[in-house]
């Protein structure tokens, strides 16, 4: 009995455009994000989801609604799949973070596993909650097709668990682009295998998020 899990990152949100730290900040989606969701909806129309879980943040929920447009799957809102909270760094411009939070900003870029923002979550906190929610979803829906709608950093952290990689080696986990899909299969013994990862082939070049790696201060 195989359980299939589709892990889907939200579409482009306003925070991606304004260049601010938008971890737990509840930005709405952008106009480009709306176009991305049209393509995601078409991509997912033939996937028979049995149940779905989403972060409560609006950018994730709207992504879930679009992906499930042709599905009768129940959508469960689960805060375990939320993005990392940046605490005092939330909604601050990326180009000011090095000045405002030099130690935390350096840690975020160079030693992410040990990152924690002032009054925010640690990476280990996120790992514990997202692994708990992910494991519970699988345990409660064995043999089903599950959709999970989450966020860039949260998905990278979850992928460490799925691949059996220590958080200290998270840099070996590739980025997840807006509306990208990662497909995981879990066998009856709980062994997980990645069928494909960060697939956003449904998005045309002019519909991609230009600053899709703004989290890391990269433009490539």
Buried (B, 14 or more C-beta within 10 A) or exposed (E): EEBBBBBBBBBBBBBBBBEBBBBBBBBEBBEBBEBBBBBBBEBBEEBEBBBBBBBEBBBBBBBBBBBBBBBEBEBBBBEBBBBBBBBBBBBBEBEBBBEEBEEBBEBBBEEBBEBBBEEBBBBBBBBBBBBEBBBEBBEEBEEBBBBBBBBBBBBBBBBBBBBEBEBEEBEEBEBBBBBBBBBBEBEEEEEBEEEEBBBBEBBEEEBBBEBBBBBBBEEE
